[in-house]
Amino acid sequence: MLIPMADYAAGVEVANDLVSTSPTVRGAEALSGPADLAGLLAAYDVAAPVADDVEKVRFLRGEVRAVMESGTEDEAVERLALLAGHAGLAPVLRRDPSGRWRWYVPTARDAALVGEVAALVGVALLGLVRALGHDRFRACAAPGCGGVFADASRAGRRRYCMPELCGNRQNVANHRARRRAVAR
Ligand SMILES: [Zn+2]
């Protein structure tokens, strides 16, 4: 896999999607088999996952969450360097379709799938910390949600780990609160 160094947003979303599959966020395991993992990586040219990959990526998921919950920027960068280093090689320059040079981190040819995912997520989150800072790692604002996420948006106003699900949960809570206020 060739991981772009400057365009980190897509890799950050893989990290967010991965962390959001956890039972602590969903109430049940949402990374339950190779099909779930294949879905997470649909945009990437990787080998078809097998059951063993799923187990390893679940372990990686805990590491990614630890990055998002790290107390300091330096700790986050240290953890991310380890993730990126699992399968990441020295950066290379490649021309993009318009002929401009771009930095990429290639992964080792014989890398295991979990190593490729670790490198993808590690490089992307390092890019996010470099460009936007450590306070882009946040806890989900939805009531009762245990999710965490990285906000790669330009404005930096993202509040939910799964915007459609958790944003909606918040709307329902607000609606109920309003109804209670009216009934009083
Ligand atoms: Zn959430």
Backbone and ligand atoms as CSV (ligand in chain L), in Angstrom:
chain,resi,resn,atom,element,x,y,z
A,1,MET,N,N,0.860,-1.192,0.000
A,1,MET,CA,C,0.000,0.000,0.000
A,1,MET,C,C,0.893,1.238,0.000
A,2,LEU,N,N,0.465,2.252,-0.748
A,2,LEU,CA,C,1.157,3.546,-0.722
A,2,LEU,C,C,0.290,4.507,0.081
A,3,ILE,N,N,0.802,4.988,1.208
A,3,ILE,CA,C,-0.007,5.834,2.092
A,3,ILE,C,C,0.387,7.294,1.876
A,4,PRO,N,N,-0.554,8.134,1.413
A,4,PRO,CA,C,-0.208,9.540,1.188
A,4,PRO,C,C,0.067,10.238,2.518
A,5,MET,N,N,1.113,11.073,2.568
A,5,MET,CA,C,1.466,11.714,3.836
A,5,MET,C,C,0.685,13.009,4.064
A,6,ALA,N,N,0.410,13.762,3.005
A,6,ALA,CA,C,-0.268,15.053,3.197
A,6,ALA,C,C,-1.784,14.880,3.248
A,7,ASP,N,N,-2.333,13.980,2.447
A,7,ASP,CA,C,-3.792,13.791,2.406
A,7,ASP,C,C,-4.175,12.738,3.440
A,8,TYR,N,N,-4.314,13.197,4.677
A,8,TYR,CA,C,-4.506,12.235,5.768
A,8,TYR,C,C,-5.973,11.959,6.081
A,9,ALA,N,N,-6.898,12.763,5.525
A,9,ALA,CA,C,-8.297,12.690,5.974
A,9,ALA,C,C,-8.911,11.294,5.794
A,10,ALA,N,N,-8.637,10.641,4.675
A,10,ALA,CA,C,-9.246,9.326,4.430
A,10,ALA,C,C,-8.746,8.302,5.445
A,11,GLY,N,N,-7.448,8.347,5.751
A,11,GLY,CA,C,-6.889,7.427,6.742
A,11,GLY,C,C,-7.435,7.700,8.132
A,12,VAL,N,N,-7.678,8.983,8.436
A,12,VAL,CA,C,-8.259,9.341,9.734
A,12,VAL,C,C,-9.663,8.737,9.854
A,13,GLU,N,N,-10.420,8.747,8.759
A,13,GLU,CA,C,-11.766,8.156,8.823
A,13,GLU,C,C,-11.710,6.650,9.039
A,14,VAL,N,N,-10.683,5.986,8.476
A,14,VAL,CA,C,-10.518,4.549,8.754
A,14,VAL,C,C,-10.285,4.360,10.254
A,15,ALA,N,N,-9.445,5.219,10.852
A,15,ALA,CA,C,-9.191,5.140,12.297
A,15,ALA,C,C,-10.490,5.343,13.078
A,16,ASN,N,N,-11.264,6.351,12.693
A,16,ASN,CA,C,-12.538,6.618,13.386
A,16,ASN,C,C,-13.506,5.446,13.235
A,17,ASP,N,N,-13.626,4.943,12.006
A,17,ASP,CA,C,-14.541,3.816,11.760
A,17,ASP,C,C,-14.112,2.595,12.569
A,18,LEU,N,N,-12.794,2.368,12.622
A,18,LEU,CA,C,-12.290,1.209,13.357
A,18,LEU,C,C,-12.617,1.329,14.847
A,19,VAL,N,N,-12.309,2.475,15.443
A,19,VAL,CA,C,-12.547,2.666,16.876
A,19,VAL,C,C,-14.048,2.543,17.181
A,20,SER,N,N,-14.877,2.967,16.238
A,20,SER,CA,C,-16.329,2.931,16.447
A,20,SER,C,C,-16.932,1.530,16.334
A,21,THR,N,N,-16.145,0.538,15.920
A,21,THR,CA,C,-16.695,-0.826,15.841
A,21,THR,C,C,-16.667,-1.516,17.201
A,22,SER,N,N,-16.039,-0.880,18.200
A,22,SER,CA,C,-15.816,-1.545,19.480
A,22,SER,C,C,-17.115,-1.757,20.264
A,23,PRO,N,N,-17.199,-2.859,21.009
A,23,PRO,CA,C,-18.389,-3.093,21.844
A,23,PRO,C,C,-18.614,-1.974,22.868
A,24,THR,N,N,-17.549,-1.311,23.318
A,24,THR,CA,C,-17.727,-0.232,24.292
A,24,THR,C,C,-18.446,0.964,23.662
A,25,VAL,N,N,-18.395,1.058,22.330
A,25,VAL,CA,C,-19.081,2.150,21.645
A,25,VAL,C,C,-20.451,1.700,21.152
A,26,ARG,N,N,-20.506,0.497,20.580
A,26,ARG,CA,C,-21.716,0.025,19.921
A,26,ARG,C,C,-22.632,-0.825,20.803
A,27,GLY,N,N,-22.102,-1.279,21.942
A,27,GLY,CA,C,-22.875,-2.204,22.758
A,27,GLY,C,C,-22.688,-3.644,22.331
A,28,ALA,N,N,-22.223,-3.862,21.107
A,28,ALA,CA,C,-21.927,-5.216,20.611
A,28,ALA,C,C,-20.763,-5.100,19.631
A,29,GLU,N,N,-20.062,-6.187,19.436
A,29,GLU,CA,C,-18.915,-6.200,18.521
A,29,GLU,C,C,-19.367,-5.925,17.090
A,30,ALA,N,N,-18.850,-4.846,16.492
A,30,ALA,CA,C,-19.223,-4.533,15.113
A,30,ALA,C,C,-18.103,-4.873,14.131
A,31,LEU,N,N,-17.026,-5.460,14.644
A,31,LEU,CA,C,-15.977,-5.995,13.773
A,31,LEU,C,C,-15.980,-7.502,14.017
A,32,SER,N,N,-17.011,-8.139,13.514
A,32,SER,CA,C,-17.240,-9.532,13.917
A,32,SER,C,C,-16.699,-10.538,12.920
A,33,GLY,N,N,-16.327,-10.113,11.727
A,33,GLY,CA,C,-15.794,-11.079,10.772
A,33,GLY,C,C,-15.062,-10.408,9.626
A,34,PRO,N,N,-14.482,-11.218,8.733
A,34,PRO,CA,C,-13.715,-10.671,7.603
A,34,PRO,C,C,-14.514,-9.686,6.754
A,35,ALA,N,N,-15.831,-9.875,6.633
A,35,ALA,CA,C,-16.625,-8.971,5.792
A,35,ALA,C,C,-16.652,-7.563,6.390
A,36,ASP,N,N,-16.753,-7.473,7.729
A,36,ASP,CA,C,-16.744,-6.161,8.385
A,36,ASP,C,C,-15.416,-5.447,8.133
A,37,LEU,N,N,-14.326,-6.226,8.213
A,37,LEU,CA,C,-12.996,-5.646,8.023
A,37,LEU,C,C,-12.810,-5.225,6.560
A,38,ALA,N,N,-13.297,-6.054,5.642
A,38,ALA,CA,C,-13.211,-5.713,4.214
A,38,ALA,C,C,-13.977,-4.420,3.949
A,39,GLY,N,N,-15.119,-4.255,4.614
A,39,GLY,CA,C,-15.923,-3.050,4.439
A,39,GLY,C,C,-15.183,-1.804,4.903
A,40,LEU,N,N,-14.468,-1.950,6.013
A,40,LEU,CA,C,-13.705,-0.838,6.583
A,40,LEU,C,C,-12.596,-0.376,5.633
A,41,LEU,N,N,-12.072,-1.338,4.880
A,41,LEU,CA,C,-10.908,-1.067,4.018
A,41,LEU,C,C,-11.283,-1.046,2.542
A,42,ALA,N,N,-12.578,-0.849,2.256
A,42,ALA,CA,C,-13.076,-0.967,0.879
A,42,ALA,C,C,-12.328,-0.056,-0.096
A,43,ALA,N,N,-11.866,1.107,0.395
A,43,ALA,CA,C,-11.221,2.069,-0.508
A,43,ALA,C,C,-9.756,1.719,-0.764
A,44,TYR,N,N,-9.231,0.661,-0.130
A,44,TYR,CA,C,-7.802,0.374,-0.206
A,44,TYR,C,C,-7.529,-0.950,-0.897
A,45,ASP,N,N,-6.375,-0.959,-1.558
A,45,ASP,CA,C,-5.959,-2.131,-2.309
A,45,ASP,C,C,-5.223,-3.083,-1.364
A,46,VAL,N,N,-5.997,-3.882,-0.626
A,46,VAL,CA,C,-5.391,-4.835,0.313
A,46,VAL,C,C,-5.954,-6.231,0.040
A,47,ALA,N,N,-5.217,-7.238,0.520
A,47,ALA,CA,C,-5.665,-8.625,0.347
A,47,ALA,C,C,-6.972,-8.838,1.105
A,48,ALA,N,N,-7.796,-9.774,0.650
A,48,ALA,CA,C,-9.057,-10.075,1.332
A,48,ALA,C,C,-8.765,-10.555,2.750
A,49,PRO,N,N,-9.397,-9.952,3.769
A,49,PRO,CA,C,-9.116,-10.338,5.150
A,49,PRO,C,C,-9.604,-11.759,5.465
A,50,VAL,N,N,-8.911,-12.399,6.406
A,50,VAL,CA,C,-9.345,-13.698,6.928
A,50,VAL,C,C,-9.608,-13.537,8.434
A,51,ALA,N,N,-10.147,-14.597,9.064
A,51,ALA,CA,C,-10.565,-14.511,10.470
A,51,ALA,C,C,-9.421,-14.064,11.385
A,52,ASP,N,N,-8.207,-14.557,11.116
A,52,ASP,CA,C,-7.038,-14.224,11.918
A,52,ASP,C,C,-6.747,-12.715,11.871
A,53,ASP,N,N,-6.951,-12.105,10.701
A,53,ASP,CA,C,-6.737,-10.657,10.566
A,53,ASP,C,C,-7.705,-9.890,11.468
A,54,VAL,N,N,-8.931,-10.367,11.541
A,54,VAL,CA,C,-9.974,-9.684,12.316
A,54,VAL,C,C,-9.534,-9.601,13.777
A,55,GLU,N,N,-9.041,-10.700,14.305
A,55,GLU,CA,C,-8.618,-10.736,15.702
A,55,GLU,C,C,-7.475,-9.748,15.941
A,56,LYS,N,N,-6.521,-9.722,15.017
A,56,LYS,CA,C,-5.365,-8.819,15.173
A,56,LYS,C,C,-5.790,-7.363,15.049
A,57,VAL,N,N,-6.717,-7.075,14.143
A,57,VAL,CA,C,-7.149,-5.681,13.954
A,57,VAL,C,C,-7.975,-5.223,15.163
A,58,ARG,N,N,-8.674,-6.153,15.816
A,58,ARG,CA,C,-9.383,-5.787,17.052
A,58,ARG,C,C,-8.399,-5.348,18.119
A,59,PHE,N,N,-7.260,-6.023,18.184
A,59,PHE,CA,C,-6.219,-5.638,19.142
A,59,PHE,C,C,-5.673,-4.258,18.763
A,60,LEU,N,N,-5.425,-4.063,17.473
A,60,LEU,CA,C,-4.951,-2.763,16.984
A,60,LEU,C,C,-5.941,-1.648,17.348
A,61,ARG,N,N,-7.226,-1.974,17.274
A,61,ARG,CA,C,-8.277,-0.996,17.596
A,61,ARG,C,C,-8.072,-0.401,18.989
A,62,GLY,N,N,-7.676,-1.244,19.942
A,62,GLY,CA,C,-7.406,-0.763,21.299
A,62,GLY,C,C,-6.229,0.208,21.316
A,63,GLU,N,N,-5.222,-0.076,20.494
A,63,GLU,CA,C,-4.049,0.802,20.411
A,63,GLU,C,C,-4.433,2.159,19.820
A,64,VAL,N,N,-5.302,2.124,18.812
A,64,VAL,CA,C,-5.716,3.373,18.158
A,64,VAL,C,C,-6.539,4.209,19.135
A,65,ARG,N,N,-7.383,3.538,19.891
A,65,ARG,CA,C,-8.161,4.260,20.900
A,65,ARG,C,C,-7.236,4.890,21.944
A,66,ALA,N,N,-6.199,4.152,22.336
A,66,ALA,CA,C,-5.242,4.679,23.319
A,66,ALA,C,C,-4.565,5.941,22.787
A,67,VAL,N,N,-4.291,5.976,21.482
A,67,VAL,CA,C,-3.723,7.192,20.881
A,67,VAL,C,C,-4.694,8.355,21.065
A,68,MET,N,N,-5.969,8.095,20.758
A,68,MET,CA,C,-6.964,9.175,20.817
A,68,MET,C,C,-7.212,9.635,22.253
A,69,GLU,N,N,-6.888,8.776,23.222
A,69,GLU,CA,C,-7.089,9.133,24.627
A,69,GLU,C,C,-5.792,9.529,25.313
A,70,SER,N,N,-4.706,9.641,24.555
A,70,SER,CA,C,-3.416,9.937,25.173
A,70,SER,C,C,-3.447,11.343,25.779
A,71,GLY,N,N,-2.762,11.465,26.918
A,71,GLY,CA,C,-2.847,12.706,27.677
A,71,GLY,C,C,-2.098,13.869,27.049
A,72,THR,N,N,-1.026,13.583,26.326
A,72,THR,CA,C,-0.225,14.671,25.758
A,72,THR,C,C,0.019,14.418,24.273
A,73,GLU,N,N,0.366,15.491,23.576
A,73,GLU,CA,C,0.662,15.405,22.150
A,73,GLU,C,C,1.876,14.504,21.920
A,74,ASP,N,N,2.883,14.639,22.781
A,74,ASP,CA,C,4.099,13.841,22.608
A,74,ASP,C,C,3.820,12.353,22.769
A,75,GLU,N,N,2.955,12.021,23.723
A,75,GLU,CA,C,2.604,10.614,23.919
A,75,GLU,C,C,1.883,10.089,22.676
A,76,ALA,N,N,0.962,10.885,22.131
A,76,ALA,CA,C,0.235,10.466,20.935
A,76,ALA,C,C,1.199,10.208,19.784
A,77,VAL,N,N,2.157,11.117,19.598
A,77,VAL,CA,C,3.113,10.989,18.486
A,77,VAL,C,C,3.983,9.748,18.680
A,78,GLU,N,N,4.376,9.482,19.925
A,78,GLU,CA,C,5.190,8.298,20.202
A,78,GLU,C,C,4.429,7.011,19.861
A,79,ARG,N,N,3.176,6.958,20.315
A,79,ARG,CA,C,2.350,5.774,20.031
A,79,ARG,C,C,2.128,5.613,18.525
A,80,LEU,N,N,1.906,6.730,17.845
A,80,LEU,CA,C,1.643,6.685,16.408
A,80,LEU,C,C,2.867,6.242,15.624
A,81,ALA,N,N,4.045,6.664,16.085
A,81,ALA,CA,C,5.267,6.251,15.397
A,81,ALA,C,C,5.410,4.735,15.445
A,82,LEU,N,N,5.016,4.134,16.578
A,82,LEU,CA,C,5.070,2.673,16.696
A,82,LEU,C,C,4.114,2.025,15.701
A,83,LEU,N,N,2.894,2.565,15.626
A,83,LEU,CA,C,1.906,2.006,14.687
A,83,LEU,C,C,2.412,2.125,13.249
A,84,ALA,N,N,2.883,3.326,12.890
A,84,ALA,CA,C,3.342,3.562,11.515
A,84,ALA,C,C,4.529,2.665,11.180
A,85,GLY,N,N,5.338,2.352,12.203
A,85,GLY,CA,C,6.551,1.580,11.973
A,85,GLY,C,C,6.335,0.085,11.804
A,86,HIS,N,N,5.137,-0.415,12.140
A,86,HIS,CA,C,4.873,-1.858,12.017
A,86,HIS,C,C,5.193,-2.362,10.622
A,87,ALA,N,N,4.691,-1.663,9.619
A,87,ALA,CA,C,4.898,-2.120,8.240
A,87,ALA,C,C,5.346,-0.990,7.331
A,88,GLY,N,N,5.414,0.230,7.886
A,88,GLY,CA,C,5.777,1.381,7.064
A,88,GLY,C,C,7.263,1.398,6.741
A,89,LEU,N,N,7.600,1.744,5.516
A,89,LEU,CA,C,8.995,1.840,5.078
A,89,LEU,C,C,9.377,3.321,4.961
A,90,ALA,N,N,10.587,3.584,4.469
A,90,ALA,CA,C,11.032,4.971,4.292
A,90,ALA,C,C,10.139,5.671,3.266
A,91,PRO,N,N,9.856,6.968,3.491
A,91,PRO,CA,C,8.999,7.704,2.556
A,91,PRO,C,C,9.588,7.763,1.147
A,92,VAL,N,N,8.707,7.818,0.161
A,92,VAL,CA,C,9.137,7.921,-1.238
A,92,VAL,C,C,8.373,9.064,-1.908
A,93,LEU,N,N,8.941,9.581,-2.993
A,93,LEU,CA,C,8.244,10.560,-3.818
A,93,LEU,C,C,7.664,9.850,-5.029
A,94,ARG,N,N,6.396,10.133,-5.322
A,94,ARG,CA,C,5.755,9.601,-6.535
A,94,ARG,C,C,5.012,10.749,-7.197
A,95,ARG,N,N,4.934,10.700,-8.527
A,95,ARG,CA,C,4.155,11.731,-9.214
A,95,ARG,C,C,2.670,11.404,-9.112
A,96,ASP,N,N,1.857,12.438,-8.844
A,96,ASP,CA,C,0.411,12.228,-8.884
A,96,ASP,C,C,-0.043,12.399,-10.340
A,97,PRO,N,N,-1.342,12.187,-10.638
A,97,PRO,CA,C,-1.792,12.257,-12.035
A,97,PRO,C,C,-1.490,13.600,-12.713
A,98,SER,N,N,-1.347,14.693,-11.932
A,98,SER,CA,C,-1.053,15.986,-12.545
A,98,SER,C,C,0.455,16.199,-12.712
A,99,GLY,N,N,1.253,15.212,-12.310
A,99,GLY,CA,C,2.698,15.318,-12.500
A,99,GLY,C,C,3.449,15.910,-11.320
A,100,ARG,N,N,2.713,16.320,-10.261
A,100,ARG,CA,C,3.376,16.887,-9.076
A,100,ARG,C,C,3.896,15.788,-8.170
A,101,TRP,N,N,5.059,16.046,-7.562
A,101,TRP,CA,C,5.618,15.065,-6.628
A,101,TRP,C,C,4.842,15.074,-5.324
A,102,ARG,N,N,4.612,13.896,-4.786
A,102,ARG,CA,C,3.957,13.786,-3.480
A,102,ARG,C,C,4.677,12.750,-2.619
A,103,TRP,N,N,4.664,13.003,-1.308
A,103,TRP,CA,C,5.270,12.067,-0.354
A,103,TRP,C,C,4.310,10.919,-0.055
A,104,TYR,N,N,4.851,9.724,-0.046
A,104,TYR,CA,C,4.066,8.556,0.381
A,104,TYR,C,C,4.906,7.706,1.320
A,105,VAL,N,N,4.231,6.998,2.220
A,105,VAL,CA,C,4.879,5.941,2.992
A,105,VAL,C,C,4.429,4.615,2.394
A,106,PRO,N,N,5.350,3.862,1.789
A,106,PRO,CA,C,4.968,2.535,1.282
A,106,PRO,C,C,4.976,1.523,2.421
A,107,THR,N,N,4.221,0.443,2.273
A,107,THR,CA,C,4.308,-0.635,3.263
A,107,THR,C,C,5.119,-1.782,2.668
A,108,ALA,N,N,5.689,-2.586,3.564
A,108,ALA,CA,C,6.506,-3.721,3.126
A,108,ALA,C,C,5.674,-4.663,2.260
A,109,ARG,N,N,6.336,-5.241,1.260
A,109,ARG,CA,C,5.635,-6.103,0.310
A,109,ARG,C,C,4.968,-7.298,0.996
A,110,ASP,N,N,5.632,-7.822,2.032
A,110,ASP,CA,C,5.104,-9.012,2.711
A,110,ASP,C,C,4.344,-8.643,3.995
A,111,ALA,N,N,3.911,-7.378,4.095
A,111,ALA,CA,C,3.257,-6.926,5.329
A,111,ALA,C,C,1.952,-7.684,5.559
A,112,ALA,N,N,1.691,-8.012,6.827
A,112,ALA,CA,C,0.394,-8.589,7.194
A,112,ALA,C,C,-0.647,-7.483,7.129
A,113,LEU,N,N,-1.902,-7.877,6.987
A,113,LEU,CA,C,-2.979,-6.882,6.852
A,113,LEU,C,C,-3.005,-5.936,8.059
A,114,VAL,N,N,-2.836,-6.493,9.267
A,114,VAL,CA,C,-2.871,-5.638,10.461
A,114,VAL,C,C,-1.746,-4.598,10.422
A,115,GLY,N,N,-0.598,-4.978,9.854
A,115,GLY,CA,C,0.513,-4.043,9.715
A,115,GLY,C,C,0.173,-2.920,8.746
A,116,GLU,N,N,-0.515,-3.271,7.664
A,116,GLU,CA,C,-0.918,-2.264,6.679
A,116,GLU,C,C,-1.915,-1.278,7.304
A,117,VAL,N,N,-2.858,-1.816,8.065
A,117,VAL,CA,C,-3.856,-0.949,8.693
A,117,VAL,C,C,-3.179,-0.064,9.739
A,118,ALA,N,N,-2.261,-0.641,10.515
A,118,ALA,CA,C,-1.536,0.131,11.536
A,118,ALA,C,C,-0.761,1.271,10.871
A,119,ALA,N,N,-0.106,0.980,9.740
A,119,ALA,CA,C,0.670,2.007,9.046
A,119,ALA,C,C,-0.255,3.087,8.486
A,120,LEU,N,N,-1.352,2.671,7.883
A,120,LEU,CA,C,-2.306,3.627,7.307
A,120,LEU,C,C,-2.835,4.597,8.371
A,121,VAL,N,N,-3.278,4.015,9.481
A,121,VAL,CA,C,-3.865,4.808,10.558
A,121,VAL,C,C,-2.776,5.639,11.252
A,122,GLY,N,N,-1.611,5.038,11.458
A,122,GLY,CA,C,-0.512,5.738,12.124
A,122,GLY,C,C,-0.055,6.953,11.324
A,123,VAL,N,N,0.171,6.775,10.031
A,123,VAL,CA,C,0.640,7.887,9.188
A,123,VAL,C,C,-0.429,8.973,9.119
A,124,ALA,N,N,-1.691,8.557,8.978
A,124,ALA,CA,C,-2.787,9.533,8.850
A,124,ALA,C,C,-2.926,10.361,10.135
A,125,LEU,N,N,-2.878,9.695,11.283
A,125,LEU,CA,C,-3.063,10.430,12.535
A,125,LEU,C,C,-1.838,11.292,12.865
A,126,LEU,N,N,-0.646,10.853,12.444
A,126,LEU,CA,C,0.537,11.720,12.588
A,126,LEU,C,C,0.336,12.980,11.751
A,127,GLY,N,N,-0.196,12.813,10.542
A,127,GLY,CA,C,-0.468,13.971,9.677
A,127,GLY,C,C,-1.463,14.911,10.327
A,128,LEU,N,N,-2.477,14.335,10.953
A,128,LEU,CA,C,-3.497,15.148,11.628
A,128,LEU,C,C,-2.892,15.934,12.795
A,129,VAL,N,N,-2.081,15.259,13.616
A,129,VAL,CA,C,-1.470,15.948,14.769
A,129,VAL,C,C,-0.547,17.057,14.277
A,130,ARG,N,N,0.237,16.772,13.216
A,130,ARG,CA,C,1.165,17.784,12.690
A,130,ARG,C,C,0.401,19.018,12.195
A,131,ALA,N,N,-0.701,18.761,11.446
A,131,ALA,CA,C,-1.400,19.880,10.805
A,131,ALA,C,C,-2.369,20.580,11.754
A,132,LEU,N,N,-3.037,19.816,12.613
A,132,LEU,CA,C,-4.168,20.384,13.358
A,132,LEU,C,C,-4.009,20.315,14.875
A,133,GLY,N,N,-3.113,19.465,15.353
A,133,GLY,CA,C,-2.861,19.409,16.795
A,133,GLY,C,C,-3.634,18.317,17.513
A,134,HIS,N,N,-3.184,18.065,18.718
A,134,HIS,CA,C,-3.639,16.963,19.555
A,134,HIS,C,C,-5.073,17.155,20.051
A,135,ASP,N,N,-5.547,18.421,20.113
A,135,ASP,CA,C,-6.907,18.626,20.635
A,135,ASP,C,C,-7.967,18.222,19.604
A,136,ARG,N,N,-7.534,17.712,18.453
A,136,ARG,CA,C,-8.500,17.149,17.499
A,136,ARG,C,C,-8.917,15.720,17.895
A,137,PHE,N,N,-8.296,15.164,18.921
A,137,PHE,CA,C,-8.766,13.890,19.473
A,137,PHE,C,C,-9.801,14.214,20.539
A,138,ARG,N,N,-11.008,13.693,20.377
A,138,ARG,CA,C,-12.087,14.091,21.289
A,138,ARG,C,C,-12.960,12.909,21.684
A,139,ALA,N,N,-13.660,13.112,22.798
A,139,ALA,CA,C,-14.698,12.164,23.211
A,139,ALA,C,C,-16.002,12.584,22.545
A,140,CYS,N,N,-16.815,11.609,22.206
A,140,CYS,CA,C,-18.101,11.879,21.556
A,140,CYS,C,C,-19.016,12.647,22.509
A,141,ALA,N,N,-19.741,13.638,21.956
A,141,ALA,CA,C,-20.596,14.490,22.787
A,141,ALA,C,C,-21.994,13.911,22.994
A,142,ALA,N,N,-22.312,12.801,22.356
A,142,ALA,CA,C,-23.661,12.240,22.504
A,142,ALA,C,C,-23.826,11.648,23.896
A,143,PRO,N,N,-24.987,11.854,24.517
A,143,PRO,CA,C,-25.208,11.329,25.866
A,143,PRO,C,C,-25.108,9.808,25.875
A,144,GLY,N,N,-24.310,9.278,26.788
A,144,GLY,CA,C,-24.204,7.835,26.923
A,144,GLY,C,C,-23.289,7.156,25.930
A,145,CYS,N,N,-22.697,7.890,24.992
A,145,CYS,CA,C,-21.803,7.250,24.019
A,145,CYS,C,C,-20.383,7.232,24.553
A,146,GLY,N,N,-19.733,6.078,24.491
A,146,GLY,CA,C,-18.356,5.947,24.959
A,146,GLY,C,C,-17.344,6.118,23.840
A,147,GLY,N,N,-17.762,6.707,22.734
A,147,GLY,CA,C,-16.882,6.814,21.565
A,147,GLY,C,C,-15.855,7.929,21.677
A,148,VAL,N,N,-14.745,7.754,20.954
A,148,VAL,CA,C,-13.747,8.809,20.781
A,148,VAL,C,C,-13.471,8.895,19.284
A,149,PHE,N,N,-12.956,10.032,18.848
A,149,PHE,CA,C,-12.698,10.185,17.413
A,149,PHE,C,C,-11.648,11.259,17.180
A,150,ALA,N,N,-11.157,11.309,15.937
A,150,ALA,CA,C,-10.237,12.362,15.508
A,150,ALA,C,C,-10.991,13.243,14.522
A,151,ASP,N,N,-10.948,14.548,14.757
A,151,ASP,CA,C,-11.661,15.499,13.905
A,151,ASP,C,C,-10.706,16.056,12.846
A,152,ALA,N,N,-10.869,15.585,11.607
A,152,ALA,CA,C,-9.995,16.043,10.512
A,152,ALA,C,C,-10.645,17.156,9.711
A,153,SER,N,N,-11.797,17.641,10.162
A,153,SER,CA,C,-12.492,18.674,9.390
A,153,SER,C,C,-11.727,19.987,9.473
A,154,ARG,N,N,-11.912,20.848,8.465
A,154,ARG,CA,C,-11.207,22.117,8.422
A,154,ARG,C,C,-11.609,22.999,9.618
A,155,ALA,N,N,-12.921,23.072,9.866
A,155,ALA,CA,C,-13.422,23.959,10.920
A,155,ALA,C,C,-13.143,23.403,12.313
A,156,GLY,N,N,-13.027,22.072,12.426
A,156,GLY,CA,C,-12.732,21.477,13.727
A,156,GLY,C,C,-13.898,21.504,14.692
A,157,ARG,N,N,-15.131,21.412,14.148
A,157,ARG,CA,C,-16.294,21.487,15.044
A,157,ARG,C,C,-17.036,20.160,15.155
A,158,ARG,N,N,-16.405,19.065,14.735
A,158,ARG,CA,C,-17.078,17.776,14.818
A,158,ARG,C,C,-17.298,17.395,16.280
A,159,ARG,N,N,-18.473,16.855,16.592
A,159,ARG,CA,C,-18.793,16.549,17.986
A,159,ARG,C,C,-19.060,15.075,18.247
A,160,TYR,N,N,-19.327,14.308,17.184
A,160,TYR,CA,C,-19.761,12.925,17.393
A,160,TYR,C,C,-18.834,11.921,16.727
A,161,CYS,N,N,-18.715,10.750,17.367
A,161,CYS,CA,C,-17.862,9.715,16.787
A,161,CYS,C,C,-18.498,9.160,15.518
A,162,MET,N,N,-19.812,8.933,15.540
A,162,MET,CA,C,-20.535,8.502,14.339
A,162,MET,C,C,-21.621,9.545,14.096
A,163,PRO,N,N,-21.315,10.557,13.267
A,163,PRO,CA,C,-22.214,11.715,13.170
A,163,PRO,C,C,-23.675,11.334,12.914
A,164,GLU,N,N,-23.934,10.360,12.066
A,164,GLU,CA,C,-25.335,10.045,11.772
A,164,GLU,C,C,-26.025,9.411,12.978
A,165,LEU,N,N,-25.327,8.474,13.604
A,165,LEU,CA,C,-25.930,7.743,14.721
A,165,LEU,C,C,-25.965,8.597,15.991
A,166,CYS,N,N,-24.806,9.142,16.374
A,166,CYS,CA,C,-24.699,9.856,17.656
A,166,CYS,C,C,-25.300,11.252,17.572
A,167,GLY,N,N,-25.193,11.900,16.404
A,167,GLY,CA,C,-25.826,13.201,16.228
A,167,GLY,C,C,-27.326,13.064,16.397
A,168,ASN,N,N,-27.851,11.981,15.875
A,168,ASN,CA,C,-29.278,11.715,15.959
A,168,ASN,C,C,-29.699,11.410,17.406
A,169,ARG,N,N,-28.836,10.648,18.100
A,169,ARG,CA,C,-29.104,10.331,19.501
A,169,ARG,C,C,-29.227,11.622,20.314
A,170,GLN,N,N,-28.320,12.571,20.006
A,170,GLN,CA,C,-28.341,13.867,20.699
A,170,GLN,C,C,-29.639,14.618,20.386
A,171,ASN,N,N,-30.071,14.584,19.122
A,171,ASN,CA,C,-31.311,15.270,18.744
A,171,ASN,C,C,-32.509,14.701,19.492
A,172,VAL,N,N,-32.541,13.375,19.604
A,172,VAL,CA,C,-33.641,12.720,20.321
A,172,VAL,C,C,-33.628,13.148,21.784
A,173,ALA,N,N,-32.433,13.202,22.386
A,173,ALA,CA,C,-32.315,13.608,23.795
A,173,ALA,C,C,-32.789,15.050,23.971
A,174,ASN,N,N,-32.386,15.931,23.045
A,174,ASN,CA,C,-32.818,17.332,23.117
A,174,ASN,C,C,-34.336,17.433,23.014
A,175,HIS,N,N,-34.893,16.661,22.089
A,175,HIS,CA,C,-36.325,16.675,21.856
A,175,HIS,C,C,-37.082,16.251,23.116
A,176,ARG,N,N,-36.567,15.182,23.752
A,176,ARG,CA,C,-37.213,14.690,24.986
A,176,ARG,C,C,-37.134,15.734,26.084
A,177,ALA,N,N,-35.948,16.384,26.177
A,177,ALA,CA,C,-35.756,17.403,27.213
A,177,ALA,C,C,-36.735,18.551,26.997
A,178,ARG,N,N,-36.937,18.942,25.746
A,178,ARG,CA,C,-37.878,20.033,25.441
A,178,ARG,C,C,-39.300,19.633,25.831
A,179,ARG,N,N,-39.625,18.369,25.511
A,179,ARG,CA,C,-40.985,17.894,25.811
A,179,ARG,C,C,-41.229,17.889,27.318
A,180,ARG,N,N,-40.179,17.465,28.055
A,180,ARG,CA,C,-40.308,17.447,29.516
A,180,ARG,C,C,-40.519,18.868,30.035
A,181,ALA,N,N,-39.769,19.816,29.434
A,181,ALA,CA,C,-39.859,21.208,29.874
A,181,ALA,C,C,-41.263,21.753,29.626
A,182,VAL,N,N,-41.846,21.384,28.495
A,182,VAL,CA,C,-43.205,21.860,28.153
A,182,VAL,C,C,-44.222,21.248,29.099
A,183,ALA,N,N,-44.045,19.969,29.460
A,183,ALA,CA,C,-45.023,19.252,30.292
A,183,ALA,C,C,-45.057,19.781,31.734
A,184,ARG,N,N,-43.933,20.448,32.129
A,184,ARG,CA,C,-43.851,20.873,33.513
A,184,ARG,C,C,-44.834,21.984,33.872
L,1,ZN,ZN,ZN,-20.670,8.589,19.635
